[in-house]
Amino acid sequence: MSLVEQLVRDEELRLKPYRDSVGKLTIGVGRNLDDVGVTQAEALALLANDIQNARSHLEQYLPWAGGLDEVREAALVNMCFNMGIGALMNFHKFLAALQAGDYKTAAAEMLDSLWAKQVGIRAQRLALQIETGFWQ
């Protein structure tokens, strides 16, 4: 037996946050999120995984998105990252305009949504990114 195996046995491997026996928010193999948190490197590793998941969802559900330029594709990945593919797929007019290359209409459709009201300046930046093709 190794130390890793012993700790997994004793602490358990949990992939979703839970409260431990003293009420601390915990994840993984006994990682105390309340007191220890995560390192910057761990947070960026999680981000990289989440970006890849968003890209994979776009490849699966919107294969044409891979033909967008880097800046507009990044805006779409940002939206997918934020709201999930299920909610993004409900943006029918936005997606149709984006696929057709009508970036002005796509940007307007983004801003005409509850999502835009919820995320505020983020939506404005991403809409401008879609419309202009420039990083915001």
trRosetta pair geometry for C-beta under 8 A, 3 or more apart (Angstrom, degrees):
i j d omega theta_ij theta_ji phi_ij phi_ji
1 5 4.9 -129 -161 86 80 130
1 6 5.7 90 152 -59 119 90
2 5 4.7 99 52 8 76 101
2 6 6.9 -136 97 -5 41 89
3 6 5.5 -56 -147 37 32 114
3 7 6.2 28 157 -16 67 106
4 7 6.0 -58 -146 39 28 106
4 8 6.3 28 155 -18 65 107
5 8 5.8 -54 -145 37 30 111
5 9 6.3 32 154 -20 64 107
6 9 5.7 -56 -151 36 29 112
6 10 6.1 14 158 -9 66 113
7 10 5.8 -60 -136 46 31 103
7 11 5.4 -1 173 9 71 118
7 29 5.5 73 133 163 105 130
7 30 6.9 -99 -180 16 102 131
8 11 6.7 -61 -118 54 19 88
8 12 7.1 42 -179 -131 53 14
8 13 5.2 -4 -147 -44 96 102
8 29 5.6 -66 -95 -117 62 129
9 12 7.9 0 -179 -72 14 48
11 29 4.8 92 90 -176 133 71
11 30 3.6 -73 -151 -40 142 113
12 29 7.2 -174 87 -125 34 64
12 30 8.0 115 49 -48 62 79
13 28 6.9 -37 -145 -176 66 44
13 29 5.4 -25 -97 -77 68 86
14 17 7.9 104 124 -108 116 10
14 18 5.6 -49 151 6 158 125
14 26 7.3 68 61 114 132 93
14 27 6.3 -120 93 -148 93 46
14 28 6.8 -28 62 18 65 8
14 29 7.9 146 21 -78 68 37
15 27 7.5 28 -164 -167 18 92
15 28 7.6 53 -100 -88 41 45
16 27 7.1 -103 136 -124 15 96
17 25 5.6 -4 -170 -171 117 95
17 26 6.9 141 -153 71 65 36
17 27 4.8 -47 -92 -72 63 104
17 33 6.7 -34 -125 5 114 151
18 25 7.7 154 80 -149 24 53
18 26 5.8 -36 69 66 72 87
18 27 7.3 131 17 -86 69 55
19 23 5.3 -16 -172 -141 114 41
19 24 6.8 140 -153 63 63 29
19 25 6.3 -38 -95 -90 63 49
19 26 7.1 107 -135 16 16 92
20 23 7.0 -50 64 22 65 15
20 24 4.9 -8 34 56 111 86
20 26 4.5 63 -43 -12 105 143
20 30 7.6 60 -97 -132 139 67
20 32 7.4 -54 0 -102 143 84
24 32 5.0 -20 153 -141 140 96
24 33 7.5 156 162 45 87 64
24 34 4.7 -123 -151 24 84 129
24 35 6.7 -37 -142 -4 131 102
25 32 7.6 100 75 -164 55 52
25 33 4.4 -57 105 62 100 112
25 34 5.0 121 34 -45 88 91
26 30 6.2 -37 -164 -145 126 32
26 31 6.2 143 -159 72 68 51
26 32 5.7 -31 -99 -98 85 47
26 33 6.4 -171 -94 3 26 88
27 31 5.3 -34 67 65 69 109
27 33 6.0 48 6 -43 101 120
28 31 4.4 40 49 3 119 118
31 36 6.3 -117 -171 78 73 133
31 38 7.6 35 172 -83 138 79
32 35 4.7 -4 128 44 124 97
32 36 4.7 98 73 8 85 107
33 36 6.8 -65 -98 61 19 78
33 37 5.9 61 -158 -101 57 38
33 38 7.4 -10 -122 -33 84 83
38 42 4.0 -122 -178 91 105 128
38 43 5.2 132 106 -56 122 81
38 46 7.4 9 162 -11 165 135
39 42 4.6 98 51 6 77 101
39 43 7.0 -140 94 -4 41 86
40 43 5.7 -54 -147 37 32 112
40 44 6.2 28 156 -15 66 108
41 44 5.9 -57 -145 40 29 108
41 45 6.3 33 153 -22 64 105
42 45 5.6 -52 -147 34 32 113
42 46 6.5 34 152 -18 64 103
43 46 5.7 -53 -152 36 32 112
43 47 6.4 35 148 -21 64 105
44 47 5.2 -47 -145 35 37 117
44 48 6.4 44 153 -23 65 99
45 48 5.7 -47 -148 32 32 113
45 49 6.7 33 151 -16 62 103
46 49 5.7 -56 -153 37 33 111
46 50 6.3 30 151 -18 67 108
47 50 5.6 -57 -145 39 32 110
47 51 6.2 34 156 -21 67 104
48 51 5.8 -51 -146 34 29 111
48 52 6.5 29 154 -17 62 106
49 52 5.7 -57 -151 37 31 111
49 53 6.4 34 150 -21 65 104
50 53 5.5 -48 -147 33 35 114
50 54 6.5 36 152 -19 64 102
50 81 6.1 82 143 -139 104 99
51 54 5.7 -53 -151 35 33 111
51 55 6.3 33 151 -18 66 105
51 77 6.5 40 -154 168 81 126
51 81 6.5 -13 -100 -92 57 128
52 55 5.6 -52 -145 38 34 112
52 56 6.2 38 153 -23 65 105
53 56 5.6 -53 -147 35 30 113
53 57 6.5 32 153 -19 63 103
54 57 5.8 -54 -152 34 32 111
54 58 6.5 31 151 -17 64 105
54 77 5.0 105 121 -161 125 77
54 80 4.1 134 -159 105 102 113
54 81 4.4 -44 -73 -69 155 73
54 85 7.6 171 -138 -58 60 91
55 58 5.7 -55 -150 37 33 111
55 59 6.3 36 152 -21 66 105
55 77 5.9 -1 -75 -118 74 119
56 59 5.6 -51 -148 35 32 113
56 60 6.3 28 154 -17 64 108
57 60 5.7 -59 -148 39 31 110
57 61 5.9 -5 167 9 70 114
57 80 5.9 176 79 -175 125 134
57 85 3.9 -130 172 -65 136 138
58 61 6.5 -70 -129 53 24 87
58 62 5.1 -46 -162 56 68 103
58 65 4.7 -76 174 70 113 152
58 66 7.7 142 126 -52 106 74
58 73 7.9 122 147 -161 160 88
58 76 6.4 98 -119 130 141 115
58 77 6.5 -74 -24 -90 150 72
58 80 5.8 -104 -57 -51 102 166
58 85 7.4 -152 -61 -108 53 109
59 62 7.8 -34 -61 65 9 60
59 63 6.1 41 -167 -107 48 66
59 65 7.6 -109 -76 61 41 107
59 66 6.5 51 -107 -54 79 118
60 63 7.6 -13 -153 -64 3 82
60 85 8.0 5 68 -146 108 161
61 85 5.6 135 11 -172 154 126
61 89 6.2 -81 170 -86 143 117
62 65 4.3 56 119 -22 110 116
62 76 7.6 -115 93 174 152 140
62 95 6.9 -118 -113 -150 131 121
62 99 7.9 -130 -160 -79 104 111
63 66 6.4 -32 -179 9 54 111
64 67 5.6 -47 -175 25 60 116
64 68 8.0 77 135 -34 69 85
64 99 5.3 50 106 -131 148 101
65 68 5.6 -27 -168 -1 54 117
65 73 6.0 119 164 -124 87 88
65 76 5.6 -143 -151 116 127 161
65 98 8.0 14 -105 131 83 125
66 73 7.2 54 -118 -119 29 136
68 72 4.3 -114 176 91 122 109
68 73 4.1 156 83 -61 114 84
68 76 6.8 110 40 2 165 137
68 98 7.5 -18 -92 170 130 103
69 72 5.2 77 58 20 80 101
69 73 6.7 -154 88 -7 33 94
69 133 5.8 34 68 -147 145 108
70 73 5.9 -61 -142 41 24 110
70 74 6.2 29 158 -24 63 108
71 74 5.8 -53 -151 31 27 113
71 75 6.9 29 150 -19 61 101
71 129 5.9 -143 163 -174 98 95
71 133 5.2 109 72 -171 135 52
71 134 6.3 -36 -162 -103 162 7
71 135 5.7 -120 -126 -62 111 64
72 75 5.6 -47 -152 30 38 114
72 76 6.6 37 150 -17 65 103
72 98 7.3 166 174 -155 122 105
72 103 7.3 -94 -109 -115 134 119
72 129 6.9 166 -97 139 50 85
72 130 5.6 82 -130 -123 89 58
72 133 6.0 -37 -44 -110 101 70
73 76 5.6 -55 -153 37 36 112
73 77 6.3 38 149 -20 68 104
74 77 5.5 -50 -144 37 34 113
74 78 6.3 43 151 -25 64 103
74 129 7.4 -85 82 164 97 141
74 135 7.8 -2 75 -105 148 86
75 78 5.5 -49 -150 32 31 117
75 79 6.7 32 151 -18 63 102
75 126 4.6 136 -153 -158 102 87
75 129 4.4 168 -77 101 130 125
75 130 5.1 -142 105 -61 162 82
76 79 5.7 -50 -151 34 34 111
76 80 6.4 32 151 -17 65 106
76 88 7.9 92 -168 -160 78 139
76 98 7.2 118 -84 -179 122 157
76 130 7.9 94 -53 -95 78 107
77 80 5.6 -56 -146 40 33 111
77 81 6.0 40 152 -25 66 106
78 81 5.6 -52 -147 34 27 116
78 82 6.3 24 155 -18 62 110
78 122 7.9 -155 156 180 124 106
78 126 5.8 -150 88 -107 136 126
79 82 5.7 -61 -149 38 30 110
79 83 6.1 -21 173 21 68 109
79 88 5.7 114 128 -109 106 115
79 91 7.9 -32 162 2 145 159
79 110 7.8 -105 -95 -132 141 115
79 115 7.9 54 -148 158 99 150
79 126 6.5 126 -59 178 96 157
80 83 7.0 -76 -129 55 21 75
80 84 7.0 8 -170 -166 57 8
80 85 5.7 21 -148 -79 102 66
80 88 5.1 -26 -96 -41 70 159
82 115 7.9 106 116 -165 125 117
82 119 6.7 17 -178 -93 148 149
82 122 7.4 142 -103 144 157 146
83 87 4.0 -100 154 82 112 134
83 88 5.7 138 82 -53 113 79
83 115 6.1 -31 -79 -123 145 131
84 87 5.2 83 66 16 87 100
84 88 6.8 -156 95 -7 42 93
85 88 5.4 -59 -143 41 34 114
85 89 6.1 40 159 -29 69 104
86 89 6.0 -56 -154 27 25 111
86 90 7.5 26 148 -21 57 101
87 90 5.8 -52 -165 23 41 115
87 91 7.9 46 143 -26 63 95
87 115 7.3 128 156 -80 125 129
88 91 5.8 -46 -169 14 48 115
88 95 7.8 101 158 -69 81 120
89 95 7.6 10 -136 -42 41 158
91 94 4.0 -29 160 43 109 124
91 95 5.5 117 98 -26 85 93
91 109 6.8 117 -175 140 96 113
91 110 7.4 25 -157 -99 138 60
91 113 7.0 -25 -110 -93 101 150
91 115 8.0 -45 -78 17 119 146
92 95 6.1 -62 -145 39 23 106
92 96 6.2 21 160 -18 63 110
93 96 5.8 -54 -143 37 30 111
93 97 6.3 27 158 -16 64 108
93 105 7.7 -103 160 155 95 104
93 109 4.6 -158 106 -129 102 140
94 97 6.0 -62 -151 39 26 107
94 98 6.1 25 154 -19 65 111
94 106 5.4 82 -159 -152 65 69
94 109 3.8 -167 -78 110 75 125
94 110 5.4 96 -123 -64 133 66
94 113 7.8 -23 -42 -46 137 136
95 98 5.6 -54 -142 38 31 112
95 99 6.1 31 158 -19 66 106
95 106 8.0 89 -68 -128 13 102
96 99 5.9 -55 -146 37 28 109
96 100 6.3 20 156 -13 63 112
97 100 5.8 -63 -146 43 30 108
97 102 4.3 -85 -162 76 84 104
97 103 7.5 148 145 -85 99 17
97 105 4.0 -137 -140 99 143 106
97 106 3.9 -168 104 -67 112 74
97 109 5.9 155 21 2 141 139
98 101 7.8 45 178 -66 29 23
98 102 7.7 -84 -60 58 22 65
98 103 7.2 59 -114 -103 59 59
98 106 4.2 97 -66 -121 74 143
98 130 6.8 -66 -107 -158 105 123
102 105 4.3 4 135 32 114 117
102 106 6.1 140 94 -24 69 89
103 106 5.3 -51 -141 37 36 116
103 107 6.2 39 158 -22 67 102
103 130 5.5 -174 -159 147 92 75
103 131 5.0 141 141 -125 102 38
103 132 7.7 -173 140 -22 141 21
103 133 7.2 -47 -134 -45 167 88
104 107 5.9 -53 -151 33 28 110
104 108 6.6 26 151 -16 62 106
104 131 5.6 65 -97 -134 50 99
105 108 5.6 -55 -148 38 34 112
105 109 6.2 35 154 -20 67 106
106 109 5.8 -56 -149 36 29 111
106 110 6.6 37 150 -25 63 101
106 130 5.3 -116 109 155 115 133
106 131 7.4 -174 71 -76 89 64
107 110 5.6 -48 -153 27 33 116
107 111 6.7 22 154 -12 64 107
107 127 4.0 102 -158 -175 86 86
107 128 6.9 83 -142 -69 134 27
107 130 4.8 174 -78 82 85 110
107 131 3.8 -8 -44 -57 154 104
108 111 5.9 -62 -152 40 33 106
108 112 6.2 22 153 -13 68 112
108 127 7.6 105 -54 -161 24 125
109 112 5.7 -60 -139 43 32 106
109 113 7.4 48 158 -39 57 108
110 113 6.5 -66 -178 10 32 124
110 115 7.9 -74 -170 84 67 116
110 116 6.2 116 143 -73 67 119
110 123 6.1 180 148 -168 101 94
110 126 6.6 -134 173 102 153 102
110 127 4.5 -170 78 -93 133 98
110 130 6.6 134 -19 26 148 152
111 116 4.8 118 -141 -134 41 164
111 123 6.1 132 -103 146 64 115
111 124 7.1 59 -105 -93 111 59
111 127 5.2 20 -49 -89 100 162
112 116 7.2 49 7 19 13 146
113 116 4.8 107 61 -1 82 97
113 117 7.4 -144 101 1 52 83
113 123 7.7 -156 61 -142 103 144
114 117 5.6 -55 -156 37 41 112
114 118 6.2 40 148 -22 71 107
115 118 5.6 -60 -149 37 31 112
115 119 6.2 -1 166 5 70 111
115 123 6.6 142 120 -92 82 130
116 119 6.6 -68 -135 50 25 89
116 120 7.7 105 168 -71 54 16
116 123 3.7 157 -130 167 73 165
116 124 7.7 97 -159 -50 101 61
116 127 7.6 29 -116 -43 123 130
117 120 7.4 19 -175 -69 26 57
117 123 8.0 -5 -18 15 25 158
119 122 4.1 -67 155 58 111 119
119 123 4.9 120 80 -33 105 95
120 123 6.5 156 81 21 13 98
120 124 7.2 -33 151 -3 49 105
121 124 5.3 -53 -149 37 42 115
121 125 6.2 43 154 -20 71 103
122 125 5.9 -56 -151 36 29 109
122 126 6.3 22 156 -13 65 110
123 126 5.9 -58 -142 42 30 107
123 127 6.0 33 158 -22 66 108
124 127 5.9 -53 -144 35 26 111
124 128 6.5 26 155 -16 61 107
125 128 5.9 -60 -153 38 29 110
125 129 6.3 32 149 -22 65 107
125 136 4.2 178 -166 116 87 135
126 129 5.3 -50 -147 34 36 117
126 130 6.4 38 153 -19 66 101
126 136 7.3 -139 -68 49 29 136
127 130 5.7 -50 -149 35 33 111
127 131 6.2 29 153 -17 65 108
128 131 5.6 -54 -141 40 32 110
128 132 5.8 0 169 5 68 115
128 134 7.9 -46 141 66 89 88
128 136 5.1 99 85 -82 114 146
129 132 6.7 -67 -129 50 19 89
129 133 7.5 76 179 -93 52 10
129 134 6.8 -120 -126 75 58 46
129 135 6.6 16 -121 -127 107 27
129 136 4.7 -109 -62 0 95 112
130 133 8.0 12 -176 -64 18 49
132 136 8.0 108 50 -59 125 103
